[in-house]
Amino acid sequence: MAKKDNSSFEQKLFKAADKLRKNIDAAEYKHVVLGLVFLKYISESFSELHHKLEADEWSDPEDRDEYIAENVFFVPKEARWSHVHAQAKLPNIGQTIDEAMDAIEKENKELKNVLPQVYGKANLDKTSLGELIDLISNTELQAENQNSKDLFGRVYEYFLGEFANAEGKKGGQFYTPKAIVKLMVEMIEPYKGRVYDPASGSGGMFVMSEKFVTAHGRSVKDITVYGQESNQTTWKLSKMNLAIRNINSKFVAWNTEGSFLKDAHPDLKADYILANPPFNQKEWGVDILQEDARWKKYGTPPNGNANFGWMLHMLYHLSPKGVMATVLSNGSLSSNTSGEGDIRKNLVENDLVECILALPKQLFYNTGIPACIWFLRREKNSHSKEVLFIDASDMGYMKDRVHKNLSDTDDKEKQGDFHENGWGDIQKIAETYHNWRNGENYENVKGFCKSAAIEDIEKHAHLLTPGRYVGIVDEEDARIPFDDKMAELTTTLKQQMDKEAELNQEIEIQLSKIGFSL
């Protein structure tokens, strides 16, 4: 009997699409696949409204303004999925798709220079391309189409993660693992306001914020996203990713200089900041930014490492009641190189550091460097002059041979063991943080969490490594009284010595029978 395939729809679709990749690198192939997923999505959205307009005798289904009014992309006839699918088996299908992408960009200015036009390339097998179009059009996709927009959002998000995994180190430049993003969002709770990511990659922080908002019964219009990305290819992925989620990406900017040298949002004061900037970035431009306002209050970061440059850039953009969460390498917790220790001390002494979370190893696709998340808040209210340390370095489960993941109660994949109250890793960490902030049901747990006063941190020379504060979990036998433990060991030793004496006596008897003696 064949083993039942319990893979999710997205997993099955990706496996089938990846089989068609053949001799193309994952880095190049992702644009082919994700571009088609996006084309199918906007065609679905267009067709849905088109049918409604056809049924209304007072409306013109080909009037572009009708679609603008409903925040739906207008798709010209030559770019609609039905037209593309009808030509899937023709040798010029690649050119047909490129022309479709070009036509969509001309009709929708927010997509200008965003869509991939790579389908006519000679190295792309046109038979496989036709099969890929069939795959994305398949009946199973149609059958699950009760909410096609959400479905395509899930597919796009899953494919981004799989391509990042396939690309390894390069993949990590545009994608932060979903579990880390969800953990950050669940902790800072971006219900309403301006959400900013200065190293926005493919837009994962914004997508997860939208999910959080809608999951709590609010509208995606309650948040406005601001972002900046220096890699144009990655920026294009983010524009499509956000469009599929119906998130307005008007303020997600691209320029080659990046957030340090050409800040796209110089006057922004964000309510929520979420970021996973490059780790330990060198030669990032501080040599020409020595007098920059971002460093005046807490210190100038060294040119050899941008970790504190990113942190101070975000802090500069944080509103008076704002909160920020940023992933950094663990070196940021203890380094005293080139004034980094002084910056860390200033952040602590100014009561800006709210929580430090140590993450497990092997969570990221692009690095094995141990990482942490810093949570900074301008107005802490409760727990003033305190910092919550959480050590989650031993949490998580092996998702595959080389990557770990944090368990999630909403995750359909293998999750590992749940904690008390049915929490996954994400929920346990987030609940610990919120219980501490709210002053309800929180207690220090040795080896996991500790609320430390700034005076305690001063005694440790402002080093912020969580293990230094939470301590080491007691072993089970460490709780047994010393006298009882010694009595148990003495008894065990005596039993072993008695057995040895009995064995020696038996050996001597057997040897004597054959004329040997010891």
C-alpha positions as CSV (number, residue, x, y, z in Angstrom):
1,M,0.0,0.0,0.0
2,A,1.4,3.4,-1.0
3,K,2.3,5.7,1.8
4,K,-0.1,8.6,2.1
5,D,1.3,12.0,1.1
6,N,0.5,14.4,4.0
7,S,2.3,17.3,2.3
8,S,0.5,20.6,2.2
9,F,-0.8,22.0,-1.0
10,E,2.1,24.5,-1.2
11,Q,4.7,21.7,-0.7
12,K,3.2,19.5,-3.4
13,L,3.1,22.5,-5.8
14,F,6.7,23.5,-5.1
15,K,8.0,19.9,-5.5
16,A,6.3,19.7,-8.9
17,A,7.6,23.1,-10.0
18,D,11.1,22.3,-8.8
19,K,11.2,19.2,-11.0
20,L,10.8,21.4,-14.0
21,R,13.8,23.5,-13.0
22,K,16.3,21.2,-14.7
23,N,19.6,23.0,-15.4
24,I,18.6,26.4,-14.1
25,D,20.0,27.7,-10.8
26,A,17.4,28.2,-8.0
27,A,18.5,31.9,-7.8
28,E,17.4,32.4,-11.4
29,Y,14.5,30.0,-11.4
30,K,12.7,31.7,-8.5
31,H,12.0,34.7,-10.7
32,V,10.4,32.5,-13.4
33,V,8.1,30.7,-10.9
34,L,7.3,33.6,-8.6
35,G,6.5,35.8,-11.6
36,L,4.0,33.3,-12.9
37,V,2.4,32.9,-9.5
38,F,2.0,36.7,-9.4
39,L,0.6,36.8,-12.9
40,K,-1.9,34.1,-12.0
41,Y,-2.9,36.0,-8.8
42,I,-3.6,39.4,-10.5
43,S,-5.4,37.6,-13.3
44,E,-7.6,35.9,-10.7
45,S,-8.3,39.2,-8.9
46,F,-9.0,40.9,-12.2
47,S,-11.4,38.1,-13.5
48,E,-13.3,38.1,-10.2
49,L,-14.2,41.8,-10.6
50,H,-14.5,41.5,-14.4
51,H,-17.3,39.0,-13.9
52,K,-19.1,41.3,-11.5
53,L,-18.9,44.2,-13.9
54,E,-20.2,42.0,-16.7
55,A,-23.3,41.2,-14.7
56,D,-24.0,44.9,-14.1
57,E,-25.6,46.5,-17.1
58,W,-24.4,49.9,-16.0
59,S,-20.7,49.0,-15.8
60,D,-18.0,48.5,-18.4
61,P,-15.8,45.5,-17.6
62,E,-13.0,46.9,-19.7
63,D,-13.0,50.3,-18.0
64,R,-9.7,50.7,-16.2
65,D,-11.1,53.1,-13.7
66,E,-13.5,50.5,-12.3
67,Y,-10.5,48.4,-11.2
68,I,-8.5,51.4,-9.8
69,A,-11.5,52.2,-7.6
70,E,-11.5,48.7,-6.2
71,N,-7.7,48.6,-5.7
72,V,-7.4,45.8,-8.3
73,F,-4.7,45.7,-10.9
74,F,-6.0,46.2,-14.5
75,V,-4.8,43.4,-16.7
76,P,-5.0,44.0,-20.5
77,K,-6.3,41.2,-22.7
78,E,-2.9,40.1,-24.0
79,A,-1.7,39.6,-20.4
80,R,-4.7,37.7,-18.9
81,W,-4.0,34.2,-17.7
82,S,-6.5,32.6,-20.1
83,H,-4.5,34.1,-23.0
84,V,-1.2,33.0,-21.6
85,H,-2.4,29.5,-20.8
86,A,-3.9,29.0,-24.3
87,Q,-0.4,29.5,-25.7
88,A,1.5,27.4,-23.2
89,K,2.5,24.8,-25.7
90,L,3.7,27.2,-28.4
91,P,7.4,27.7,-29.0
92,N,7.1,31.4,-28.5
93,I,5.5,31.1,-25.0
94,G,8.4,32.8,-23.4
95,Q,8.0,35.9,-25.5
96,T,4.3,35.9,-24.9
97,I,4.8,36.1,-21.1
98,D,7.5,38.8,-21.4
99,E,5.0,40.9,-23.4
100,A,2.3,40.2,-20.9
101,M,4.5,41.4,-18.0
102,D,5.4,44.5,-20.0
103,A,1.7,45.3,-20.8
104,I,0.8,45.0,-17.1
105,E,3.6,47.4,-16.1
106,K,2.4,50.0,-18.6
107,E,-1.2,49.8,-17.2
108,N,-0.2,49.9,-13.5
109,K,2.4,52.5,-12.6
110,E,3.1,51.0,-9.2
111,L,4.4,47.9,-10.9
112,K,6.8,49.7,-13.2
113,N,10.2,48.0,-13.4
114,V,9.0,45.3,-10.9
115,L,7.8,42.3,-12.9
116,P,10.3,39.8,-14.3
117,Q,10.8,39.7,-18.0
118,V,13.0,36.6,-18.2
119,Y,10.9,34.1,-20.0
120,G,12.3,34.5,-23.5
121,K,15.8,33.6,-22.4
122,A,17.5,30.8,-24.4
123,N,18.4,28.7,-21.4
124,L,14.8,28.4,-20.3
125,D,13.3,25.2,-21.7
126,K,10.0,26.2,-23.3
127,T,8.4,22.8,-22.9
128,S,9.1,22.9,-19.2
129,L,7.8,26.5,-19.1
130,G,4.5,25.3,-20.7
131,E,4.3,22.5,-18.1
132,L,4.8,25.0,-15.3
133,I,1.9,27.1,-16.6
134,D,-0.3,24.0,-16.7
135,L,0.8,23.2,-13.1
136,I,-0.1,26.7,-11.8
137,S,-3.5,26.4,-13.7
138,N,-4.2,22.9,-12.4
139,T,-7.6,21.7,-11.2
140,E,-6.5,21.3,-7.6
141,L,-5.6,24.9,-7.5
142,Q,-9.0,25.8,-8.8
143,A,-10.7,23.4,-6.3
144,E,-9.1,25.1,-3.3
145,N,-10.0,28.5,-4.7
146,Q,-12.5,29.6,-2.1
147,N,-10.1,32.4,-1.2
148,S,-7.8,32.5,-4.2
149,K,-6.0,35.6,-3.0
150,D,-5.0,34.1,0.4
151,L,-4.0,30.9,-1.4
152,F,-1.7,32.6,-3.8
153,G,-0.3,34.6,-0.8
154,R,0.5,31.3,0.9
155,V,2.0,29.9,-2.2
156,Y,4.2,32.9,-2.8
157,E,5.4,33.0,0.8
158,Y,6.2,29.3,0.9
159,F,8.0,29.4,-2.5
160,L,10.2,32.3,-1.2
161,G,11.2,30.3,1.8
162,E,12.0,27.2,-0.3
163,F,14.1,29.2,-2.8
164,A,15.9,30.9,0.0
165,N,16.7,27.4,1.4
166,A,17.9,26.2,-2.0
167,E,20.2,29.2,-2.4
168,G,21.7,28.9,1.1
169,K,23.8,31.9,2.0
170,K,22.5,34.1,-0.9
171,G,18.9,33.2,0.0
172,G,19.3,34.6,3.5
173,Q,19.9,38.0,2.0
174,F,16.2,38.3,1.0
175,Y,14.4,36.0,3.4
176,T,14.1,35.7,7.2
177,P,12.7,32.4,8.3
178,K,9.0,32.6,9.0
179,A,9.2,31.5,12.7
180,I,11.6,34.3,13.6
181,V,9.4,36.9,11.9
182,K,6.3,35.6,13.6
183,L,8.0,35.6,17.0
184,M,9.1,39.2,16.6
185,V,5.6,40.3,15.4
186,E,3.8,38.4,18.2
187,M,6.0,40.1,20.8
188,I,5.8,43.8,19.6
189,E,2.1,43.5,18.4
190,P,1.8,46.0,15.6
191,Y,-1.9,46.7,15.9
192,K,-2.1,50.2,14.4
193,G,0.4,52.7,13.1
194,R,3.6,53.0,11.1
195,V,5.6,49.8,10.6
196,Y,9.2,50.2,9.4
197,D,11.9,47.9,8.2
198,P,15.2,49.6,7.0
199,A,16.5,46.3,5.5
200,S,13.2,45.1,4.1
201,G,14.3,42.2,1.9
202,S,11.3,40.5,0.3
203,G,8.8,42.1,2.7
204,G,8.3,39.3,5.2
205,M,8.1,41.6,8.2
206,F,5.2,43.5,6.5
207,V,3.4,40.4,5.4
208,M,3.5,39.0,9.0
209,S,2.3,42.3,10.4
210,E,-0.7,42.2,8.1
211,K,-1.4,38.6,9.2
212,F,-1.3,39.7,12.8
213,V,-3.6,42.7,12.3
214,T,-6.2,40.7,10.4
215,A,-6.0,37.8,12.8
216,H,-7.0,40.2,15.6
217,G,-10.1,41.4,13.7
218,R,-8.6,44.6,12.4
219,S,-8.0,46.0,8.9
220,V,-4.7,46.0,7.0
221,K,-5.5,49.7,6.5
222,D,-4.7,50.2,10.2
223,I,-1.0,50.0,9.4
224,T,1.2,51.8,6.9
225,V,4.4,50.1,5.9
226,Y,7.7,51.9,5.3
227,G,10.8,50.0,4.0
228,Q,14.1,50.3,2.2
229,E,16.1,47.8,0.2
230,S,19.4,48.3,-1.6
231,N,19.2,45.1,-3.8
232,Q,16.8,45.9,-6.7
233,T,16.1,42.2,-7.4
234,T,15.0,41.6,-3.8
235,W,13.0,44.8,-3.9
236,K,11.1,43.5,-6.9
237,L,10.2,40.3,-5.0
238,S,8.9,42.4,-2.1
239,K,6.7,44.6,-4.3
240,M,5.0,41.4,-5.7
241,N,4.9,39.8,-2.3
242,L,3.1,42.8,-0.8
243,A,0.8,43.3,-3.8
244,I,-0.5,39.7,-3.4
245,R,-1.3,40.5,0.2
246,N,-3.0,43.7,-0.9
247,I,-0.5,45.7,1.2
248,N,0.2,49.2,-0.1
249,S,3.9,49.3,-0.9
250,K,4.1,53.0,-1.9
251,F,6.6,53.7,0.9
252,V,8.9,50.7,0.3
253,A,11.8,52.2,-1.5
254,W,14.8,51.0,-3.4
255,N,18.2,52.7,-3.9
256,T,21.6,51.3,-4.3
257,E,23.1,53.4,-1.5
258,G,21.0,51.8,1.2
259,S,19.5,53.1,4.5
260,F,22.8,54.5,5.9
261,L,24.0,56.6,3.0
262,K,20.6,57.5,1.5
263,D,17.8,57.3,4.0
264,A,14.6,57.1,2.0
265,H,12.5,58.2,5.0
266,P,14.6,60.8,6.8
267,D,11.6,62.3,8.8
268,L,9.9,59.0,9.7
269,K,9.1,58.3,13.3
270,A,7.7,54.7,13.3
271,D,5.5,53.1,15.9
272,Y,6.9,49.7,15.2
273,I,10.3,48.7,13.8
274,L,11.1,45.2,12.7
275,A,14.4,44.2,11.0
276,N,16.9,41.5,10.3
277,P,19.8,43.5,8.9
278,P,23.0,42.0,7.5
279,F,25.2,40.6,10.3
280,N,28.6,42.2,11.1
281,Q,28.6,44.4,8.0
282,K,31.9,45.9,7.2
283,E,32.8,49.2,5.4
284,W,29.3,50.5,5.6
285,G,30.0,54.2,5.2
286,V,30.3,55.6,8.7
287,D,33.6,57.2,7.6
288,I,31.6,59.8,5.7
289,L,28.8,59.9,8.3
290,Q,30.9,60.9,11.3
291,E,28.7,63.9,12.2
292,D,25.4,62.2,11.5
293,A,22.5,62.9,13.9
294,R,21.9,59.2,14.3
295,W,25.0,58.8,16.4
296,K,25.1,62.0,18.4
297,K,23.4,60.8,21.5
298,Y,24.7,57.3,22.1
299,G,28.0,57.0,20.2
300,T,29.5,56.5,16.7
301,P,29.6,52.8,15.6
302,P,32.8,51.5,14.2
303,N,33.4,51.2,10.4
304,G,34.3,47.5,10.8
305,N,30.9,46.4,12.1
306,A,27.5,48.0,11.3
307,N,25.5,46.1,14.1
308,F,25.2,49.2,16.3
309,G,24.8,51.4,13.2
310,W,21.6,49.5,12.3
311,M,20.4,49.7,15.9
312,L,21.0,53.5,16.2
313,H,19.5,54.1,12.7
314,M,16.3,52.3,13.9
315,L,16.3,54.1,17.3
316,Y,16.6,57.4,15.5
317,H,13.4,56.5,13.6
318,L,11.4,55.3,16.6
319,S,8.5,57.4,17.7
320,P,8.2,58.5,21.4
321,K,5.9,55.6,22.2
322,G,7.5,53.2,19.7
323,V,9.0,49.7,20.1
324,M,11.5,48.0,17.9
325,A,12.8,44.5,17.5
326,T,16.0,43.7,15.5
327,V,17.9,40.5,14.9
328,L,21.7,40.9,15.4
329,S,24.6,38.5,15.9
330,N,25.4,37.6,19.5
331,G,28.6,39.6,19.3
332,S,26.5,42.7,19.8
333,L,25.7,41.5,23.4
334,S,29.3,41.5,24.6
335,S,31.7,43.2,22.1
336,N,33.8,46.1,23.4
337,T,35.6,46.7,20.1
338,S,36.0,50.3,18.9
339,G,33.4,51.8,21.3
340,E,30.7,49.2,20.9
341,G,30.7,48.6,24.7
342,D,30.1,52.3,25.3
343,I,27.2,52.4,22.9
344,R,25.7,49.3,24.6
345,K,26.2,50.9,28.1
346,N,24.5,54.1,26.9
347,L,21.5,52.2,25.7
348,V,21.2,50.3,28.9
349,E,21.7,53.4,31.2
350,N,19.1,55.4,29.2
351,D,16.6,52.6,29.9
352,L,16.0,51.8,26.3
353,V,16.7,48.1,26.3
354,E,13.6,46.2,27.2
355,C,14.3,42.6,26.4
356,I,17.2,40.4,25.0
357,L,16.3,37.1,23.5
358,A,19.0,34.5,22.6
359,L,17.9,32.3,19.6
360,P,18.8,28.7,18.9
361,K,21.6,28.0,16.3
362,Q,20.8,26.8,12.8
363,L,17.6,28.9,12.3
364,F,19.0,30.9,9.4
365,Y,19.7,29.8,5.9
366,N,22.7,32.1,5.3
367,T,24.7,31.9,8.5
368,G,25.6,29.6,11.4
369,I,26.5,32.6,13.5
370,P,24.6,32.6,16.8
371,A,22.0,35.3,16.8
372,C,19.8,37.3,19.2
373,I,16.9,39.7,19.1
374,W,17.1,43.1,20.8
375,F,13.8,44.8,21.9
376,L,14.1,48.5,22.5
377,R,11.2,50.7,23.8
378,R,11.3,54.4,24.4
379,E,8.6,54.5,27.0
380,K,8.8,51.3,29.1
381,N,6.3,52.4,31.8
382,S,6.2,49.2,33.8
383,H,9.6,47.6,34.5
384,S,11.5,50.8,34.3
385,K,15.2,50.2,35.0
386,E,14.8,46.5,34.3
387,V,15.6,44.2,31.3
388,L,14.0,40.9,30.6
389,F,16.5,38.2,29.5
390,I,15.2,35.1,27.7
391,D,17.5,32.2,26.7
392,A,15.8,30.2,24.0
393,S,19.0,28.7,22.7
394,D,18.0,25.2,23.5
395,M,14.5,25.4,22.1
396,G,13.2,24.4,18.7
397,Y,13.3,21.2,16.6
398,M,15.3,20.0,13.6
399,K,13.2,20.9,10.5
400,D,15.6,19.1,8.2
401,R,19.2,17.8,8.4
402,V,20.8,21.2,8.8
403,H,18.1,23.7,9.9
404,K,16.2,24.2,13.1
405,N,12.8,25.7,13.5
406,L,10.7,27.1,16.4
407,S,7.5,25.1,17.0
408,D,4.3,27.0,16.4
409,T,0.8,26.0,17.5
410,D,-0.6,27.3,14.2
411,D,2.0,25.4,12.1
412,K,0.8,22.4,10.1
413,E,4.3,21.1,9.7
414,K,6.1,18.8,12.2
415,Q,6.3,20.8,15.4
416,G,8.2,18.9,18.0
417,D,7.0,18.8,21.6
418,F,4.6,21.4,22.9
419,H,5.2,23.1,26.2
420,E,2.8,23.5,29.1
421,N,-0.6,25.0,28.2
422,G,-0.2,23.6,24.7
423,W,2.2,26.4,23.7
424,G,4.6,26.0,20.9
425,D,8.1,27.7,21.2
426,I,6.8,30.9,19.7
427,Q,3.9,31.1,22.0
428,K,5.9,30.3,25.1
429,I,8.5,33.0,24.5
430,A,5.9,35.6,23.5
431,E,3.7,34.8,26.5
432,T,6.7,35.1,28.9
433,Y,7.4,38.5,27.5
434,H,3.8,39.8,27.7
435,N,3.3,38.3,31.2
436,W,6.4,40.2,32.3
437,R,5.3,43.4,30.7
438,N,1.8,43.2,32.2
439,G,3.0,42.1,35.6
440,E,0.8,39.0,35.5
441,N,1.8,35.3,36.0
442,Y,5.5,36.0,35.4
443,E,8.2,34.4,37.4
444,N,11.9,34.0,36.8
445,V,12.7,30.5,35.5
446,K,16.3,29.3,36.0
447,G,17.9,28.6,32.7
448,F,15.1,30.3,30.7
449,C,14.2,33.8,31.8
450,K,15.2,36.5,34.3
451,S,14.1,40.1,35.0
452,A,17.3,41.9,35.9
453,A,17.7,45.4,37.3
454,I,20.1,47.8,35.6
455,E,22.2,47.7,38.8
456,D,22.8,44.0,38.2
457,I,23.7,44.6,34.5
458,E,26.2,47.3,35.7
459,K,27.9,44.7,37.9
460,H,28.4,42.6,34.7
461,A,30.0,45.5,32.9
462,H,26.9,46.0,30.7
463,L,27.3,42.7,29.0
464,L,23.9,41.4,27.9
465,T,24.4,37.7,27.2
466,P,21.2,36.1,28.5
467,G,23.0,33.0,29.9
468,R,24.9,35.3,32.2
469,Y,21.6,36.3,34.0
470,V,19.2,33.3,33.6
471,G,21.8,30.8,34.8
472,I,22.0,27.1,34.0
473,V,19.0,24.7,34.5
474,D,19.4,22.5,37.5
475,E,20.0,18.8,36.7
476,E,17.5,16.4,38.2
477,D,20.0,14.8,40.5
478,A,21.3,18.2,41.7
479,R,18.1,18.5,43.7
480,I,18.9,15.3,45.8
481,P,20.4,16.1,49.2
482,F,24.2,15.6,49.3
483,D,24.1,12.9,52.1
484,D,21.4,10.9,50.3
485,K,23.4,11.1,47.1
486,M,26.6,9.9,48.8
487,A,24.8,7.0,50.5
488,E,23.4,6.0,47.1
489,L,26.8,6.1,45.5
490,T,28.4,4.1,48.4
491,T,25.7,1.4,48.1
492,T,26.2,1.2,44.3
493,L,30.0,0.9,44.7
494,K,29.7,-1.8,47.4
495,Q,27.3,-3.8,45.2
496,Q,29.8,-3.6,42.3
497,M,32.7,-4.7,44.5
498,D,30.6,-7.7,45.9
499,K,29.8,-8.7,42.3
500,E,33.5,-8.5,41.4
501,A,34.5,-10.7,44.4
502,E,31.9,-13.3,43.5
503,L,33.1,-13.3,39.9
504,N,36.7,-13.8,41.0
505,Q,35.7,-16.6,43.3
506,E,33.9,-18.4,40.5
507,I,36.8,-18.0,38.1
508,E,39.2,-19.5,40.7
509,I,36.9,-22.5,41.2
510,Q,36.7,-23.2,37.4
511,L,40.4,-22.8,36.9
512,S,41.2,-25.2,39.8
513,K,39.1,-27.9,38.1
514,I,41.5,-27.9,35.1
515,G,44.7,-27.7,37.2
516,F,45.3,-23.9,37.2
517,S,45.4,-21.7,40.2
518,L,45.5,-17.9,40.6
